[in-house]
Structure formats: C-alpha cells, structure tokens
Amino acid sequence: MSRDGEKLIELVNELASRVSHLVSDMVPPAAQVLLLNAQRELITALMLIYEHRVTTDSTGRTRRTAPGARRSVQRRRTPTRTGKIPID
C-alpha cells in the first residue's frame, strides 16, 4: 500500500476513535456494538474503493503493479455454444 493509503488509514482510525468516545456516553452498549460493526464495514468499503481508484486508470483498465510486470499465463476465452443443451 502507498504512503498516502497508510496516512488515510491512520486518519480514519483517529476519527473513528474520537467518534466512538463521544458516542459512548449517549448510546447504550448494545447499540454501540452495532455502530462499531457498521463503522468497520464502512471503513473497509471506503478503503476498497480507494484502492480500486488508485490501481485503475481513466479507461477502467487495471494498472500493472510494477513497470515491467507481465502476466505469466494468458487465459483463453471459452468457446461460445452454438445451440441450447437439451435437459431431460
């Protein structure tokens, strides 16, 4: 992960801890657990979106991780079926 990504994670964690301290006085413990789980899922989704945007270019193609990196195996397309398969 890039240094920017690490800084973003640290910022999100800091904000999350501050919000949880503020909420702990007003929200019952059972609801706190639900809120923490939702917060964790939200942070995970945001990080996945961030990583996806960083690793794809403007045309939607995935960037290579290293400048000289190549795929080791080329995948073949499966042949298209010409007709329906009969089901008994």
MOJO-V364791 format. One record per residue. N is the residue number from 1. RES is the residue in one letter. PHI is phi in degrees with one decimal (* if undefined). BURIAL is 1 if it has 16 or more other C-alpha atoms within 10 Angstrom, else 0. Layout:
# MOJO-V364791
n->N res->RES phi->PHI burial->BURIAL
n->N res->RES phi->PHI burial->BURIAL
This chain:
# MOJO-V364791
n->1 res->M phi->* burial->0
n->2 res->S phi->-74.8 burial->0
n->3 res->R phi->-64.6 burial->0
n->4 res->D phi->-62.3 burial->0
n->5 res->G phi->-63.6 burial->0
n->6 res->E phi->-65.9 burial->0
n->7 res->K phi->-64.1 burial->0
n->8 res->L phi->-64.1 burial->0
n->9 res->I phi->-62.3 burial->1
n->10 res->E phi->-62.1 burial->0
n->11 res->L phi->-63.5 burial->0
n->12 res->V phi->-64.1 burial->0
n->13 res->N phi->-63.3 burial->0
n->14 res->E phi->-64.4 burial->0
n->15 res->L phi->-62.5 burial->0
n->16 res->A phi->-63.7 burial->1
n->17 res->S phi->-67.7 burial->0
n->18 res->R phi->-66.6 burial->0
n->19 res->V phi->-64.7 burial->0
n->20 res->S phi->-65.0 burial->1
n->21 res->H phi->-67.7 burial->0
n->22 res->L phi->-67.7 burial->0
n->23 res->V phi->-75.7 burial->0
n->24 res->S phi->-61.0 burial->0
n->25 res->D phi->-78.8 burial->0
n->26 res->M phi->-102.3 burial->0
n->27 res->V phi->-110.5 burial->0
n->28 res->P phi->-63.5 burial->0
n->29 res->P phi->-57.0 burial->0
n->30 res->A phi->-63.8 burial->0
n->31 res->A phi->-71.1 burial->0
n->32 res->Q phi->-61.7 burial->0
n->33 res->V phi->-62.1 burial->0
n->34 res->L phi->-63.3 burial->0
n->35 res->L phi->-65.3 burial->0
n->36 res->L phi->-65.7 burial->0
n->37 res->N phi->-64.6 burial->0
n->38 res->A phi->-64.4 burial->0
n->39 res->Q phi->-63.7 burial->0
n->40 res->R phi->-63.3 burial->0
n->41 res->E phi->-65.9 burial->0
n->42 res->L phi->-64.4 burial->0
n->43 res->I phi->-63.1 burial->1
n->44 res->T phi->-62.1 burial->0
n->45 res->A phi->-63.2 burial->0
n->46 res->L phi->-63.2 burial->0
n->47 res->M phi->-67.9 burial->1
n->48 res->L phi->-64.6 burial->0
n->49 res->I phi->-63.5 burial->0
n->50 res->Y phi->-61.5 burial->0
n->51 res->E phi->-62.8 burial->0
n->52 res->H phi->-64.7 burial->0
n->53 res->R phi->-66.6 burial->0
n->54 res->V phi->-72.4 burial->0
n->55 res->T phi->-95.0 burial->0
n->56 res->T phi->-118.9 burial->0
n->57 res->D phi->-92.0 burial->0
n->58 res->S phi->-69.1 burial->0
n->59 res->T phi->-87.9 burial->0
n->60 res->G phi->94.0 burial->0
n->61 res->R phi->-85.6 burial->0
n->62 res->T phi->-75.1 burial->0
n->63 res->R phi->-76.3 burial->0
n->64 res->R phi->-75.8 burial->0
n->65 res->T phi->-73.8 burial->0
n->66 res->A phi->-123.9 burial->0
n->67 res->P phi->-59.4 burial->0
n->68 res->G phi->-102.9 burial->0
n->69 res->A phi->-71.4 burial->0
n->70 res->R phi->-133.8 burial->0
n->71 res->R phi->-73.5 burial->0
n->72 res->S phi->-80.8 burial->0
n->73 res->V phi->-131.0 burial->0
n->74 res->Q phi->-86.4 burial->0
n->75 res->R phi->-84.9 burial->0
n->76 res->R phi->-93.8 burial->0
n->77 res->R phi->-78.5 burial->0
n->78 res->T phi->-75.1 burial->0
n->79 res->P phi->-66.7 burial->0
n->80 res->T phi->-76.1 burial->0
n->81 res->R phi->-80.7 burial->0
n->82 res->T phi->-86.7 burial->0
n->83 res->G phi->-148.5 burial->0
n->84 res->K phi->-79.4 burial->0
n->85 res->I phi->-91.9 burial->0
n->86 res->P phi->-70.9 burial->0
n->87 res->I phi->-114.1 burial->0
n->88 res->D phi->-80.9 burial->0
